[in-house]
Amino acid sequence: KKMIKISCLVISGHSLLLPGRSRLFRRSVLCRIYSCDDISSLLEIAPRNLRVCRWCRGTGTRKQKKSVRKCQECQDGLIRSVSSTIEVVPKVAIVGAGIAGLALALALEQRNIGSIIFERDDHFFARKPGYGLTLQQGGKALRKLGVLDIVRDCGIWTSRHIHFNALSGNILGEHGAGVIHANSQKKKYAAIHIPRQALRAILLSQLVTTQVHWGSTLSALLPETIDLIVGADGIRSRIRNQIFHDELRPSNLTCILGRLPTTEAIRSLQVFEFVDGQARLYAMPFDDHSVMWQLSFPNKAINTQDLSFSQTARRVVKDWTQLARDLIQNTPDEALTGYPLFDRHCFPERNTTIITNEEGYYYTLVGDSAHPMLPFKAQGANQALLDSLSLAHHLYSPRSPTYFTPFEELPGTLLEYEQEMRLRANKKVSASRTAGCLLHSPAATIKATGQRLTRAAVAKLATTTI
């Protein structure tokens, strides 16, 4: 079979692609990515070379006189390109090859807008593999990027979420599409769980013309054609620090993450959590063979000085039910990590006079660079994907020779994008912050009475009715 080499994916002499075979085959390959040390052991999948439909501009719908109908010329706003080697002029420099940066590069490439990615990691596997993500609204963005079916095949589907009292082991409630539709003959699913590295690999595999500069920071020697610099460099974004000088907001919570082999008993629970009125242990599938957990607790609840992650976690759950203690005790030390939790709202609204800099570039942000949030609503990756698609949509100008918004129109375009992002993402930042407070309060242990609500929603209802 003739394979298509992708220059932007060449790492140590090998190219990373994802194989277009059976669901089980793709899942077995992708779910090994997080533990793979040599990229040559991964098989190949050619990129799909999808481009935005010129009739609907990537929306997948077309306005009629009195209605909005599905575009008949494309599939979810995308069509397959005839050529896989399209000459493009780089107009956007993206700092960071995380989920937000790679999704933005793919969305721009599908609109024939050239971009360059600068990633300080030396290669794809430079960092620890990371943990799992829960995809909710982000699935809409992945559909618009043309990779949702691959993500569905490689991810783990869940339909229920069970809440336990950590001390007694009693069930406090449950929620999810599988619970709500328990009497239905058709299975209902609420979310997809996928390793972070697997999602990055899927997005990276679809890039054809985009160059990824590994082991590089934003260079002063940018191509003269670059008009926009996008910060996608995470919660401690250097790009954001150059534009604003706001500090991260401490949540006064610490989080420890772990991963261990799953069992049939754990797999049957799907997603579950333990609460004791102060700390919380949340667990979900990582891949077919392992489960990941997240233990969060107030900083003042326990003195973590001179304690390892394992010792700290065991001390927090020492009086909990056996299943919770087993999750902690059976997790190897090398599969543990931890850190204090921070967040902050989107950057404040800007005017057109302070968007550019002295070099003549415009700046904006996506993902955690723009709005880092606490993990208690599972919205970080979802909002990052929506940011990237939204920014690409705003920058797309079909009448321009480069398909990119003319330089003199960029200020207004960026303000429109940032306003849309701010309204959407700030709600999630606030909701995640509120959930963090409720889940680590005595109200979290109140039993749900016939209501299929999240644990945070039950706690909020309890506090408002007292």
Sequence and secondary structure as in RCSB ss.txt:
>XXXX:A:sequence
KKMIKISCLVISGHSLLLPGRSRLFRRSVLCRIYSCDDISSLLEIAPRNLRVCRWCRGTGTRKQKKSVRKCQECQ
DGLIRSVSSTIEVVPKVAIVGAGIAGLALALALEQRNIGSIIFERDDHFFARKPGYGLTLQQGGKALRKLGVLDI
VRDCGIWTSRHIHFNALSGNILGEHGAGVIHANSQKKKYAAIHIPRQALRAILLSQLVTTQVHWGSTLSALLPET
IDLIVGADGIRSRIRNQIFHDELRPSNLTCILGRLPTTEAIRSLQVFEFVDGQARLYAMPFDDHSVMWQLSFPNK
AINTQDLSFSQTARRVVKDWTQLARDLIQNTPDEALTGYPLFDRHCFPERNTTIITNEEGYYYTLVGDSAHPMLP
FKAQGANQALLDSLSLAHHLYSPRSPTYFTPFEELPGTLLEYEQEMRLRANKKVSASRTAGCLLHSPAATIKATG
QRLTRAAVAKLATTTI
>XXXX:A:secstr
      GGGEETTEE     S HHHHHHHHTTGGG S GGGS       EEE TTTTTSSEEE SS EEE SSSB
TTEEE S S     EEEEEE  SHHHHHHHHHHHTTT EEEEEESSSSTTSS    EEEESTHHHHHHHTT HHH
HHHHSEEE  EEEEETTT  EEEEESHHHHTTT SS    EEEEEHHHHHHHHHHT SS EEEET    SS  TT
  EEEE   TT HHHHHH     EEEEEEEEEEEEE  HHHHHH EEEEE SS EEEEEE SSSEEEEEEEEEGG
GS  TT  HHHHHHHHTTTS HHHHHHHHTS GGG EEEEEEE        GGGSB TTS EEEE GGGT    G
GG  HHHHHHHHHHHHHHHHB TTSTTSB  GGGHHHHHHHHHHHHHHHHHHHHHHHHHHHHHHTSGGGG   SS
    HHHHHHHHHHH 
